[in-house]
Amino acid sequence: MLQIALAQVRVHARRFLAVGLAVMLGVAFLSATLMVGATTTASLGRSIGAGYATADLVVTGQDGSDVPADVVERLTAVPGVDTAYGLERAYGQLATGAQSSLAVFTTTAPTDLENAEVIRGSYPGAPDEVALDEKSAERLGVVPGDTVALGDGGAATPGALGGALTVTGLVTPSADPSLSGAVQVLASASVVRELTGGDPAIRNIQLALAPGADAAAVLGAVTAVLEAPSTGAADTGEATDLSVRTASEQTLADVAQLSNGNDALTGILLAFAAVAVLVAGLVIANTFSVLVAQRTRELALLRCIGAERRQIRASVLVEATIVGFTGSVVGVLLAVGVMAGLVGLARGTDFGSFAVLAVPPSAVLTGVAVGLLMTLLAALVPARAATRVAPLAALRPTDPVLAASRSGRVRLAVGLAALLLGVALLVLGAFSVAIGPAVLGGAVSFLGVVLLAPFFIPASVAAAGRLARPLGVPGTLASVNAVRNPARTTASSAALLVGVTLVTMMMVGAQTARTSFDRELDQNYAVDLEVRVPGSSSGTGGQASRVDVPALQQIDGVQTAVKLTPVLLTGAADGGQLVYSADADDIAGVLRSDGVLQDGMVLAPQTWEQSEVTLDGGDGPATLPVTATDAVFFQPLITQATAEQLGGTPPGALEAYLGEPVAADPATAPAADAEAFATAVGSTYWLKLTDGLDAEGVAEVQSRIVAATGVSEYSVMGPALERVAYNEIIDVMLLIVTALLAVAVLIALIGVANTLSLSVLERRRENSLLRALGLTRAQLRGMLAVEAVLIAGVAALLGSGLGILYGWLGAQSALGGIAPVSPAVPVGQIGAVLLVAVAAGLLASVLPARRAARLSPVAGLAAD
């Protein structure tokens, strides 16, 4: 039987191609996921470990605390220790001319413990000498021989805080991720301590052992010294909480601390890998079911000549073992190739130069084991079915699952119970805003849907088949053939149903989250950008002449602009807050919230809790009702007509705003009328930006405003960047998730193609008879194309419906406590999914249809 199984795989290799592809993709996904975690850890270890490359032992404090300075001297005296180096580090500003940059200052190390490699110049030796990393020096235009200084973040000049520092050399940048984004500076201890207040802040102590020293003995001696009381710990005489590790052990500890002891990314990827493996298992089970059904006569003949049931079952499992093992090995190799390519791309970037590929044995063994086990489990039911075939039984399709049969009743009962329980949990999680019950309910209810699939998928395909009958004979035949083998149709559709449901769920969830966040941001941040023009009282006035509404509206990316004019203050009992006036129609053009400005009321931010407020107008105090918006980023507003009715800006408003008397000199303090008040306080402009701008586009608009108006970049602010940041995060997550789930959809589409291909082989004589009765080759190809479209289209439609429901309820359970959630369906994206599924089904029919059309009717009728 082993020889027969090997012969089957060799002769009918094309029939096992889809099984091999499904196994390969599922295993590749799983193995690559396991390699991601190992590669990340190895890459971090390589980058962080570079700081300990020359050390034999490393001493650190508990939870990253500093090491007492006296420990360095105590460890230097330990027998076997050649050099002890206390690494000190501080962050500060490095001034280069008129520019200052964030820099991290690290003390220079002894020669035998220095990790930095000098590229140009020399290593710093004197207290006033420093070395910069090469990339930062190139960006700042610094070369050896230049002078820099400690800066305060402003327009600092050399000598601002620490005197001139001479740059003696350029060194290789460190790959330590904690140093990224800052200029890396090697400096003397005096420079570093100037930034830390004069006291040494030792991050760790690195030890170099003497030649020939026993590492284990030195480790024990160092441990004993560390456990002894330290007089440097605030002279308490208590033992300090320090630990000593080898360089490799310290690297692993740092990596574990950096990742907080868990790997969330690997967990997320494993969830998607599980989906891919599940879909692959459905495809494999379906394929083996069809293969066994096609070989019913062959297996029956083997039974007649003496083969036992056990041997028949073993032969099918041997075939599954061969295909599963081969596909698993190829899948692991594919995962290694993909990861190697990604690591190669990462190493070509500035931030990923330290990336290194790690292929743990667990990724290889787990991938092969899961692939083989998945294939064997998927083949168990077909193998069992093969042993139940009576000798000389005729070739016939597998009977569908009927609700009237015992197995059908059990399946129906279990499926309905899972569906009802899952829906209850899902609804509970959605309306109580609890993600745990919602996830559990979604999984259980979807299990119920899969169990009930044989009862509704064939009926759905048959109903959809009526739409194909107007296409004539090919459409009628296709609608009948699509449900001739309900079990096979269900298996093919179920695999695609899983993939499309998950993809649609993520699309609807992401769109719902985006809409909910946009609505919440619109309510909380009613304005995209605000431009504040400082008044003369701030001492930085004089720029207002370049800022007006027409100039702002001419800036590319600005849709609408409105000017807010300060007119008066609230009464002392209400805090003396500044109130602006504006045209009601202009305000409606820039607000994204639901607030409406009307005469005789104050439109205020959500922080105003009072129902009415007293305003000090030119005609005296007046009390107006308050309408509070949901926005935090908001200025209190009244209409221009309301300001005129109140008498405009009252005398003494400027003194009340400044909190001090105004000088009598009119040149320095104009009379306190409305124009003088607005000039002294300054104006504010609200802008509504063009929809669809990304983060880069918003930043460009801000830069254009600064260039066009001359205001400081700190005067242009608003929530527009926060809004697009949320949307970009959601878009990136959706892109990643969709790409991952696309693997499951691809496997499912392979299953559809395989089902159709095997169906063509199974129906050779039937198709040939149709050809002999007058069916043309084009009609035969059309029949098979319509059949594939029916199977793929119905699965995609059902999956889209389920995905919309799951996506909405999932978003409600996750975000209901943050913002009001209402379902938002991305019709265009879901339409694209349906189109891709139908197009893929149509494409899957090309090769089988071509093979069927090329077979002559005579040859097909003669086939056995």
C-alpha positions in Angstrom: 0.0 0.0 0.0 3.0 2.3 0.6 4.0 1.9 -3.0 0.5 2.5 -4.2 0.3 5.7 -2.1 3.7 6.9 -3.5 2.5 6.1 -7.0 -0.7 8.1 -6.5 1.2 11.2 -5.4 3.7 10.8 -8.3 1.2 10.2 -11.0 -1.5 12.6 -9.9 0.8 15.3 -8.6 -1.4 18.0 -10.1 -4.4 16.9 -7.9 -2.3 17.5 -4.8 -1.1 20.9 -5.9 -3.8 22.9 -4.1 -3.2 20.9 -0.9 0.5 21.6 -1.1 -0.1 25.4 -1.7 -2.6 25.6 1.2 -0.2 23.9 3.5 2.8 26.0 2.3 1.0 29.3 2.8 -0.4 28.4 6.2 3.0 27.1 7.5 4.9 30.0 6.0 2.6 32.5 7.8 3.0 30.6 11.1 6.8 30.1 10.9 7.3 33.7 9.8 5.3 34.9 12.8 7.5 32.9 15.2 10.6 34.3 13.4 9.4 37.9 13.8 9.6 37.6 17.6 13.0 35.9 17.5 14.3 38.3 14.9 13.1 41.3 17.0 14.8 40.0 20.1 18.0 39.2 18.3 18.1 42.6 16.6 17.5 44.4 19.9 20.1 42.2 21.5 22.6 43.1 18.9 21.9 46.9 19.2 21.7 47.0 23.0 24.5 44.5 23.4 26.9 46.7 21.4 27.2 48.8 24.6 28.7 45.9 26.4 30.8 44.5 23.6 34.1 45.0 25.3 33.0 44.2 28.9 33.3 40.9 30.6 30.9 41.7 33.5 28.3 44.4 34.0 27.0 45.8 37.3 23.6 47.5 37.3 21.1 48.9 39.9 17.7 47.5 40.5 15.1 48.7 38.0 17.6 50.9 36.2 18.6 52.9 39.3 22.0 54.5 39.5 25.0 52.8 41.0 26.8 54.5 43.9 30.0 56.1 42.9 32.1 54.4 45.5 31.3 50.9 44.0 33.7 51.6 41.1 36.7 52.0 43.5 35.6 48.9 45.5 35.4 46.8 42.3 38.7 48.0 41.0 40.4 46.3 44.0 38.8 42.9 43.4 41.4 40.4 42.3 41.1 39.5 38.7 39.5 42.8 37.7 41.8 44.7 35.3 39.6 47.8 34.6 36.4 49.2 36.1 34.5 51.9 34.2 31.4 53.7 35.6 29.3 54.8 32.6 27.7 58.2 33.2 25.1 59.6 30.9 23.0 62.8 30.7 20.7 64.5 28.2 21.0 68.2 27.3 21.2 70.7 24.5 24.2 70.9 22.2 24.7 74.3 20.6 26.5 74.5 17.3 26.5 78.2 16.3 23.0 79.6 16.4 21.4 76.1 16.4 20.8 73.8 19.3 19.9 70.1 19.2 19.0 67.4 21.7 22.1 65.4 22.6 23.0 62.5 24.9 26.3 62.9 26.6 28.2 59.8 27.6 31.5 59.7 29.5 34.6 58.5 27.8 35.7 55.0 28.7 39.2 53.5 29.2 40.8 52.2 26.1 40.1 48.5 26.8 36.4 49.2 27.5 35.6 51.8 24.8 33.0 50.6 22.2 33.0 53.7 19.9 35.2 53.5 16.8 36.9 56.7 15.7 36.2 57.4 12.0 37.8 60.8 11.7 40.1 62.8 14.0 41.0 61.4 17.4 39.4 60.3 20.7 38.7 63.1 23.2 41.2 63.2 26.0 41.0 66.6 27.8 38.0 67.8 29.9 37.0 70.4 27.2 37.1 67.9 24.3 34.2 65.9 22.8 33.5 63.5 20.0 30.3 63.4 18.0 28.7 60.6 16.1 29.3 60.8 12.4 25.7 61.1 11.1 24.8 63.9 13.5 28.0 65.7 12.8 27.2 65.6 9.0 23.7 66.8 9.6 24.9 69.7 11.8 27.9 70.6 9.6 30.4 69.9 12.3 34.0 68.6 11.5 36.9 67.9 13.8 38.4 71.1 15.1 35.1 73.0 15.4 33.8 74.2 18.7 30.4 73.5 20.2 28.8 74.2 23.6 26.2 73.2 26.0 23.0 75.1 25.0 19.7 76.0 26.7 17.5 75.2 23.7 17.3 78.8 22.6 19.6 80.7 20.2 22.6 79.5 22.1 26.2 80.4 21.3 29.3 78.5 22.2 30.1 79.1 25.8 26.4 79.6 26.8 26.6 77.2 29.7 29.8 75.1 29.7 32.4 77.1 27.7 33.7 76.1 24.3 34.1 72.4 23.7 36.5 71.3 21.0 35.3 68.5 18.6 38.4 66.2 18.3 36.8 63.4 16.3 33.8 61.6 14.8 32.8 58.1 15.9 30.5 55.4 14.7 26.8 56.0 15.9 25.6 53.6 18.5 22.8 51.2 17.6 21.3 51.5 21.1 17.6 52.4 20.6 17.6 54.5 23.7 20.1 56.9 22.0 18.2 57.2 18.7 17.0 60.7 17.7 19.7 62.6 19.6 23.2 63.7 18.9 25.5 61.2 20.5 28.4 62.9 22.3 31.4 61.4 24.1 32.6 63.8 26.7 34.5 64.0 30.0 32.9 63.4 33.3 33.0 67.1 34.1 30.8 68.0 31.1 28.3 65.2 31.9 28.1 66.2 35.6 27.5 69.8 34.7 24.2 68.5 33.2 23.4 66.4 36.2 24.0 69.0 38.8 27.6 68.0 39.7 26.9 64.6 41.2 28.0 61.5 39.3 25.0 59.5 37.9 26.5 56.1 37.1 24.2 54.0 34.9 26.3 50.9 35.1 29.8 49.6 35.8 31.6 47.6 33.2 34.4 45.4 34.2 37.3 44.0 32.1 39.0 41.0 33.6 42.7 40.6 33.7 44.3 38.1 31.3 44.0 34.5 32.6 41.5 35.4 35.3 38.9 32.8 36.3 35.6 34.4 35.2 33.6 32.3 37.7 35.8 33.2 40.6 35.8 36.9 39.7 32.0 36.8 39.4 31.7 35.4 42.9 34.1 37.9 44.3 32.3 40.8 42.7 29.0 39.5 44.0 30.4 39.3 47.5 31.6 42.9 47.3 28.2 44.1 46.1 26.4 42.3 48.9 28.6 44.1 51.5 27.3 47.4 53.0 28.2 50.4 50.9 29.2 53.7 52.5 28.3 55.5 49.3 24.5 54.8 49.7 23.8 58.0 51.7 26.2 56.7 54.4 23.5 54.4 55.7 25.8 51.4 55.9 23.1 49.3 54.2 23.8 46.9 51.4 23.0 48.4 48.0 20.6 46.5 45.7 22.9 45.8 42.8 23.3 42.8 40.4 26.2 41.6 38.4 25.8 39.7 35.1 27.9 38.7 32.2 27.6 40.9 29.1 25.3 38.5 27.3 23.1 38.1 30.4 22.8 41.8 30.8 21.9 42.2 27.1 19.0 39.7 27.6 17.9 41.5 30.7 17.8 44.8 28.9 15.8 43.4 26.0 13.3 41.8 28.4 12.9 45.1 30.2 12.5 47.0 26.9 9.8 44.7 25.8 8.2 44.6 29.2 8.4 40.9 29.3 5.9 40.2 26.5 5.6 40.2 22.8 2.2 41.7 21.8 3.1 41.8 18.1 3.8 38.1 17.9 0.6 37.4 19.7 -1.4 39.4 17.2 0.4 37.8 14.3 -0.3 34.3 15.7 -4.0 35.1 15.8 -3.9 35.8 12.0 -1.7 32.7 11.5 -4.3 30.6 13.2 -6.9 32.0 10.8 -4.7 31.1 7.8 -4.2 27.5 9.2 -7.9 27.1 9.8 -8.8 28.1 6.3 -6.0 25.9 4.9 -7.4 23.0 6.9 -10.9 23.5 5.3 -9.3 23.6 1.8 -7.3 20.4 2.5 -10.3 18.5 3.9 -12.4 19.5 0.9 -9.6 18.5 -1.5 -9.1 15.1 0.0 -12.8 14.5 0.1 -13.0 15.1 -3.6 -9.9 12.9 -4.3 -11.3 10.0 -2.3 -14.7 10.3 -4.1 -13.0 10.3 -7.5 -11.1 7.1 -6.5 -14.1 5.2 -5.1 -14.0 2.6 -7.9 -10.2 2.2 -7.6 -10.3 1.8 -3.8 -13.2 -0.7 -4.2 -11.1 -2.7 -6.6 -8.2 -2.8 -4.1 -10.7 -4.2 -1.5 -11.7 -6.9 -4.0 -8.2 -8.1 -4.5 -7.5 -8.4 -0.8 -6.7 -4.9 0.6 -8.0 -4.4 4.2 -9.9 -1.4 5.5 -6.8 -0.5 7.6 -4.6 -0.6 4.5 -6.9 1.6 2.5 -7.1 4.1 5.4 -3.3 4.0 5.8 -2.7 4.7 2.1 -4.8 7.9 2.2 -3.0 9.0 5.3 0.4 8.3 3.7 -0.6 10.5 0.8 -1.6 13.2 3.3 1.7 12.8 5.2 3.8 13.1 2.0 1.9 16.2 0.8 1.8 17.8 4.2 5.5 17.2 5.0 6.6 18.5 1.6 4.3 21.6 1.8 5.4 22.3 5.4 9.1 22.2 4.5 8.6 24.4 1.5 6.5 26.8 3.7 9.3 27.0 6.3 11.8 27.8 3.5 9.5 30.4 2.1 9.2 32.0 5.6 12.9 32.1 5.9 13.2 33.7 2.5 10.6 36.4 3.2 12.1 37.2 6.6 15.6 37.4 5.1 14.3 39.8 2.5 12.6 42.0 5.1 15.7 42.0 7.3 17.8 43.0 4.2 15.5 45.9 3.5 15.6 47.0 7.2 19.4 46.9 7.2 19.4 49.3 4.3 17.7 51.9 6.4 19.2 54.2 9.0 17.0 53.0 11.9 17.3 49.3 11.1 21.0 48.8 10.3 21.4 46.6 13.4 18.7 44.1 12.2 19.7 40.5 12.1 17.8 37.4 11.0 17.0 34.8 13.7 15.6 31.4 12.7 14.9 29.6 16.0 14.5 25.8 15.8 11.0 26.3 17.3 9.9 28.1 14.2 11.0 25.3 12.0 9.8 22.4 14.1 6.5 24.1 15.0 5.8 25.0 11.3 6.5 21.5 10.1 4.6 19.8 12.9 1.6 22.1 12.5 1.5 21.6 8.8 1.8 17.9 9.0 -0.8 17.6 11.8 -3.2 19.9 10.0 -3.0 17.8 6.8 -3.4 14.5 8.7 -6.4 15.8 10.6 -8.0 17.2 7.5 -7.5 13.8 5.8 -8.9 11.7 8.6 -12.6 12.1 7.6 -11.9 11.3 3.9 -9.7 8.4 4.9 -12.5 7.0 7.1 -15.0 7.5 4.3 -12.7 5.5 2.0 -12.9 2.5 4.2 -16.7 2.5 4.2 -16.9 2.1 0.5 -18.3 -1.3 -0.4 -16.5 -3.3 -3.1 -17.6 -2.6 -6.6 -19.4 0.6 -5.5 -20.1 3.0 -8.2 -18.5 6.4 -8.3 -21.0 8.9 -6.8 -20.7 12.2 -5.0 -20.8 12.4 -1.2 -24.3 12.6 0.2 -25.2 16.0 1.6 -25.7 16.5 5.3 -29.5 16.3 5.8 -31.2 17.6 8.9 -33.3 14.4 8.9 -30.3 12.2 9.5 -28.8 11.5 12.9 -25.6 13.3 12.1 -27.5 16.1 10.6 -29.7 16.6 13.7 -26.6 16.6 15.9 -24.8 19.1 13.7 -28.0 21.3 13.5 -28.5 21.2 17.3 -24.9 22.0 18.1 -24.7 24.7 15.5 -27.9 26.5 16.7 -26.7 26.3 20.3 -23.3 27.8 19.5 -24.9 30.5 17.3 -27.5 31.5 19.9 -25.0 31.5 22.8 -22.4 33.4 20.7 -24.9 36.0 19.6 -26.0 36.5 23.2 -22.4 37.0 24.4 -21.7 39.3 21.5 -24.7 41.5 22.1 -23.9 41.6 25.8 -20.3 42.7 25.1 -21.4 45.3 22.7 -24.0 47.0 24.9 -22.1 46.7 28.1 -18.9 47.8 26.3 -16.9 44.7 27.4 -14.4 43.5 24.8 -13.9 40.1 26.5 -17.5 38.7 26.1 -17.7 40.2 22.7 -14.6 38.4 21.4 -15.7 35.1 23.0 -19.2 35.6 21.6 -17.9 36.4 18.1 -15.8 33.2 18.1 -18.6 30.9 19.4 -21.2 32.4 17.1 -19.0 32.1 14.0 -18.3 28.4 15.0 -22.1 28.0 14.9 -22.2 29.6 11.4 -19.6 27.2 10.1 -21.4 24.2 11.6 -24.7 25.3 10.0 -23.1 26.1 6.7 -24.2 22.8 5.0 -27.8 23.8 5.7 -27.8 27.3 4.1 -24.9 27.6 1.7 -26.2 25.1 -0.9 -29.6 26.7 -0.7 -28.0 30.1 -1.1 -26.0 29.0 -4.2 -29.2 27.4 -5.6 -31.1 30.7 -5.1 -28.3 32.7 -6.7 -28.3 30.2 -9.6 -31.7 31.4 -10.7 -30.0 34.6 -11.7 -27.8 32.7 -14.1 -30.6 31.0 -16.0 -31.2 33.9 -18.4 -27.7 33.2 -19.7 -29.2 30.2 -21.5 -28.0 26.6 -21.4 -24.6 27.4 -19.8 -26.2 29.4 -17.0 -28.9 26.7 -16.4 -26.3 23.9 -16.3 -24.0 25.9 -14.1 -26.8 26.6 -11.5 -27.5 22.9 -11.3 -23.8 21.7 -11.2 -22.9 24.2 -8.5 -25.1 22.3 -6.0 -24.8 18.8 -7.3 -22.3 18.0 -4.6 -23.5 20.1 -1.6 -20.8 18.9 0.7 -18.0 19.9 -1.7 -19.7 23.3 -2.4 -20.1 23.9 1.3 -16.5 23.2 2.0 -15.2 25.5 -0.8 -17.6 28.3 0.2 -16.9 27.9 3.9 -13.2 28.5 3.4 -13.8 31.7 1.4 -16.6 32.7 3.9 -14.1 32.7 6.7 -11.6 34.9 4.9 -14.1 37.4 3.5 -15.9 37.7 6.9 -12.7 38.6 8.7 -11.5 41.1 6.1 -14.9 42.8 6.0 -15.1 42.8 9.8 -11.8 44.7 10.0 -12.8 47.1 7.3 -16.1 47.9 8.9 -14.5 48.1 12.4 -11.8 50.5 11.1 -14.3 52.7 9.3 -16.6 52.7 12.3 -13.7 53.7 14.5 -12.6 56.4 12.1 -16.1 57.9 11.9 -16.6 57.7 15.7 -13.3 59.3 16.4 -13.9 62.0 13.7 -17.3 62.8 15.3 -15.8 62.9 18.8 -12.9 65.1 17.6 -15.2 67.4 15.8 -17.2 67.9 19.0 -14.2 68.3 21.2 -12.1 70.2 18.7 -14.5 72.2 16.7 -11.8 74.1 14.7 -9.0 72.7 12.6 -6.4 75.4 13.2 -6.2 78.6 15.2 -3.8 81.4 14.4 -3.2 83.8 17.3 -1.8 87.2 16.5 -0.2 88.7 19.6 -1.2 92.1 20.7 0.8 95.1 21.6 0.5 94.3 25.3 2.6 91.2 24.8 5.6 93.1 23.6 5.7 91.1 20.4 3.1 92.9 18.3 3.7 94.6 15.0 2.9 91.5 12.9 -0.9 91.8 12.7 -0.8 93.9 9.5 0.3 90.7 7.6 -2.6 88.6 8.9 -6.1 88.9 7.6 -8.9 86.7 6.3 -8.2 87.2 2.6 -4.5 86.3 3.0 -5.3 83.2 5.0 -8.0 82.0 2.5 -5.5 82.3 -0.4 -3.2 79.7 1.3 -3.4 76.3 -0.4 -5.2 73.9 2.0 -7.3 76.5 3.8 -11.0 76.2 3.0 -12.4 78.9 5.2 -11.1 81.5 7.6 -12.9 83.8 10.1 -11.6 86.5 12.4 -12.4 86.6 16.1 -12.2 90.1 17.6 -11.8 90.5 21.4 -14.5 92.9 22.6 -15.2 92.6 26.3 -14.8 90.6 29.5 -17.1 88.6 31.7 -17.9 90.1 35.1 -15.6 89.6 38.0 -17.9 86.9 39.5 -17.4 84.9 36.3 -13.6 85.2 36.3 -13.1 88.2 34.0 -12.7 86.0 31.0 -12.1 87.3 27.5 -15.1 87.2 25.1 -14.7 87.5 21.3 -17.2 88.5 18.6 -17.6 87.2 15.1 -20.1 86.9 12.3 -22.5 84.0 12.9 -22.5 82.8 9.3 -18.7 82.9 9.1 -18.4 80.9 12.3 -20.8 78.3 10.9 -18.4 77.9 8.0 -15.4 76.9 10.1 -17.0 74.9 12.9 -17.0 71.1 12.7 -19.2 70.7 15.8 -22.9 71.1 16.2 -22.7 74.5 18.0 -24.6 77.4 16.4 -23.8 81.0 17.2 -27.0 83.2 17.7 -27.8 86.7 18.8 -28.4 87.2 22.5 -26.3 84.2 23.8 -22.8 83.2 24.5 -21.3 80.1 22.7 -18.8 78.7 25.1 -16.4 75.8 25.6 -17.5 72.7 27.5 -15.5 74.0 30.6 -18.2 76.6 31.2 -20.8 74.9 33.4 -22.9 77.9 34.2 -26.2 78.4 32.4 -25.8 82.2 32.1 -23.0 84.7 32.4 -22.7 88.4 33.1 -20.8 90.5 30.5 -19.4 93.9 31.1 -20.4 95.9 28.1 -20.1 99.6 27.2 -23.7 100.1 28.4 -23.1 98.3 31.6 -23.4 94.7 32.8 -25.7 92.4 30.9 -26.6 88.7 31.6 -26.8 86.3 28.7 -27.6 82.6 28.5 -24.7 80.2 27.8 -24.8 77.4 25.3 -21.8 75.2 26.0 -20.3 73.1 23.2 -18.5 69.8 23.6 -15.3 71.4 22.5 -12.4 72.1 24.7 -10.4 74.0 22.0 -12.8 76.9 21.8 -13.1 80.6 22.6 -16.2 82.2 24.1 -18.2 83.9 21.3 -21.0 86.4 20.8 -22.3 87.8 17.6 -21.2 91.2 16.3 -24.9 92.4 16.7 -24.9 91.3 20.3 -21.6 93.2 20.9 -23.2 96.3 19.5 -26.3 95.9 21.6 -24.2 95.7 24.7 -22.4 98.9 23.8 -19.1 97.4 22.7 -15.9 97.5 24.7 -16.4 99.5 28.0 -13.9 101.9 29.4 -11.5 100.2 31.7 -11.6 96.9 29.9 -7.9 97.1 29.0 -6.9 97.8 32.6 -9.1 94.9 33.8 -7.6 92.6 31.2 -4.0 93.6 32.0 -4.6 93.6 35.8 -2.7 96.9 36.1 -3.3 100.6 35.4 -2.7 101.8 31.9 0.0 104.5 31.5 -1.3 107.9 30.6 1.0 108.3 27.6 -1.3 107.7 24.5 1.7 106.5 22.5 2.3 103.6 24.8 -1.3 102.9 25.9 -4.0 104.1 23.6 -7.4 105.0 24.9 -9.4 102.0 26.0 -11.9 101.9 23.1 -12.8 98.8 21.0 -10.0 99.2 18.5 -7.4 99.9 21.1 -8.6 96.9 23.2 -8.3 94.6 20.2 -4.9 95.9 19.3 -3.6 95.4 22.8 -5.1 92.0 23.2 -4.5 90.6 19.7 -6.7 88.8 17.3 -7.5 85.2 16.7 -8.3 83.5 13.4 -10.1 80.2 13.0 -9.4 78.0 10.0 -11.2 75.1 8.4 -8.8 73.0 6.3 -9.5 71.1 3.1 -10.9 67.6 3.8 -8.6 64.6 3.1 -5.3 66.2 4.2 -2.8 63.8 5.8 -0.4 64.6 8.6 2.2 65.9 6.1 -0.4 68.0 4.3 -1.5 69.6 7.6 2.1 70.3 8.5 2.7 71.9 5.1 -0.4 74.2 5.6 1.0 75.3 9.0 4.3 76.1 7.3 2.6 78.1 4.6 0.7 80.1 7.2 3.9 80.9 9.1 5.6 81.9 5.8 2.7 84.0 4.5 1.8 85.8 7.8 5.1 86.0 9.6 3.7 84.7 12.9 5.6 82.3 15.1 5.0 78.6 14.4 3.9 78.4 18.0 1.0 80.8 17.2 -0.5 78.3 14.7 -2.1 75.4 16.6 -5.1 73.1 16.5 -6.4 69.6 16.6 -6.0 68.9 12.8 -2.8 66.9 13.3 -4.4 64.9 16.1 -7.4 64.0 13.8 -5.2 62.9 10.9 -2.9 61.0 13.3 -5.9 58.9 14.5 -6.9 58.2 10.9 -3.4 57.3 9.8 -3.0 54.9 12.7 -6.4 53.3 11.8 -5.4 53.2 8.1 -2.0 51.6 8.8 -3.6 49.0 11.1 -6.3 48.2 8.5 -3.6 47.9 5.8 -1.6 45.5 7.9 -4.5 43.4 9.0 -6.0 43.2 5.5 -2.7 42.1 4.1 -2.4 39.4 6.8 -6.0 38.2 6.2 -5.4 38.3 2.5 -3.4 35.1 3.0 -6.5 33.4 4.3 -8.5 34.6 1.3 -5.8 33.5 -1.1 -5.8 30.0 0.4 -9.6 29.9 0.2 -9.5 30.9 -3.5 -7.0 28.2 -4.2 -9.6 25.8 -2.7 -12.3 27.1 -5.1 -10.0 26.6 -8.0 -9.1 23.2 -6.8 -12.7 22.2 -6.3 -13.6 23.3 -9.8 -10.6 21.6 -11.3 -11.3 18.3 -9.6 -15.0 18.7 -10.5 -14.0 18.9 -14.2 -11.9 15.7 -13.9 -14.8 14.0 -12.2 -17.3 15.1 -14.9 -15.2 14.3 -18.0 -17.7 11.9 -19.4 -20.6 14.2 -18.6 -19.0 17.2 -20.2 -18.1 15.1 -23.3 -21.7 13.9 -23.5 -22.9 17.5 -23.4 -20.4 18.4 -26.2 -21.7 15.4 -28.2 -25.3 16.7 -27.8 -24.3 20.1 -29.2 -22.8 22.2 -26.4 -20.0 24.3 -27.9 -16.6 24.8 -26.4 -17.4 28.5 -25.6 -20.7 27.4 -23.8 -18.7 24.8 -21.8 -16.2 27.3 -20.7 -19.0 29.7 -19.9 -20.8 27.1 -17.8 -17.7 26.4 -15.7 -17.1 30.2 -15.3 -20.6 30.8 -14.1 -20.3 27.9 -11.7 -17.1 29.3 -10.1 -18.6 32.8 -9.9 -21.7 31.4 -8.1 -19.6 29.6 -5.5 -17.2 32.5 -4.9 -19.9 35.2 -5.1 -22.3 33.6 -2.7 -19.5 33.0 -0.2 -18.3 36.6 -0.6 -21.8 38.0 -0.1 -22.5 36.0 3.0 -19.1 36.8 4.4 -19.6 40.5 3.8 -22.9 40.5 5.6 -21.4 38.7 8.6 -18.4 40.9 8.5 -20.5 44.1 8.7 -22.4 42.7 11.7 -19.2 41.5 13.5 -17.4 44.7 12.7 -20.1 47.0 14.1 -20.7 45.0 17.3 -16.9 44.7 17.8 -16.3 48.4 17.4 -19.2 49.0 19.8 -17.7 46.7 22.5 -14.2 48.2 22.1 -15.0 51.9 21.6 -18.5 52.4 23.2 -17.0 53.7 26.4 -14.9 56.3 24.5 -17.3 57.7 22.0 -20.8 57.1 20.6 -20.6 54.4 18.0 -22.8 54.0 14.9 -22.1 51.6 12.1 -20.2 52.9 9.2 -19.9 50.7 6.1 -17.1 51.4 3.6 -19.2 50.5 0.6 -16.3 51.0 -1.9 -13.9 48.8 0.0 -16.5 46.0 0.5 -17.4 46.3 -3.1 -13.8 45.8 -4.0 -13.6 42.7 -1.9 -16.7 41.3 -3.7 -15.2 42.2 -7.0 -11.9 40.5 -6.2 -13.7 37.4 -5.0 -15.8 37.1 -8.1 -12.9 37.9 -10.4 -10.7 35.3 -8.6 -13.5 32.8 -9.0 -13.7 33.6 -12.7 -10.0 33.3 -13.0 -10.0 30.0 -11.2 -12.2 28.6 -13.9 -9.9 29.4 -16.8 -7.5 26.4 -16.6 -10.2 23.8 -15.8 -12.5 25.2 -18.5 -9.6 25.1 -21.0 -8.8 21.5 -20.1 -12.4 20.5 -20.4 -12.9 22.3 -23.7 -9.7 20.8 -25.3 -10.9 17.2 -24.6 -12.7 15.8 -27.6 -16.1 14.3 -27.0 -15.0 10.8 -28.2 -12.0 10.7 -25.9 -14.0 12.0 -23.0 -16.7 9.4 -23.4 -14.1 6.6 -23.6 -12.5 7.7 -20.3 -13.1 5.6 -17.3 
